[in-house]
Amino acid sequence: MKQLPLAKIASVAALLLLSACGTDTDTNGIVDDDNGSAIAGGSQDIDWLPAGLALPEPHTVLQNSSIGTRTQLLQVSVPDDPSAQVPGWKAALETAGYSVTESASNGGLLFNGLDVESGQIAISRPQGADDYMIQIDISRQVQ
């Protein structure tokens, strides 16, 4: 009887776990979510972002995924420091009806309200990277 190498077994297990999460990501930064929409460097198909929240151009989507049924995570890479966007994001969120506070720890925003239990916009520059990263995560209230 022929035995499968451990690496193949691990790969199959990883694929099964990834498919159970409901999101597939390939190494080119193209994300195929549960709705079947492919996103490559644009945010126009990210319909879960709060109203009025615009990402700077150009940007590259690194990850767009759902974690369970209540949490969404978006990570984008931008060449220029996006800190100047924070006041506009804050105004857009407040106009849409969210309660917003600035986060001293990451230069971003924390927000909640409407159907959002907790939301965050964080800005970072990963060590050794030329680009900045914007991460937006939202946990929705249980319906």
Secondary structure, DSSP 8 states (H G I E B T S, - for coil): -----HHHHHHHHHHHHHHHHT-EE-TTS-EE-TT--EESS--TT-TTS-TT----SS-EEEEEEEETTTEEEEEEEESS-GGGGHHHHHHHHHHHT-EEEEETTTTEEEEEETTEEEEEEEEE--TT-SSEEEEEEEEE---
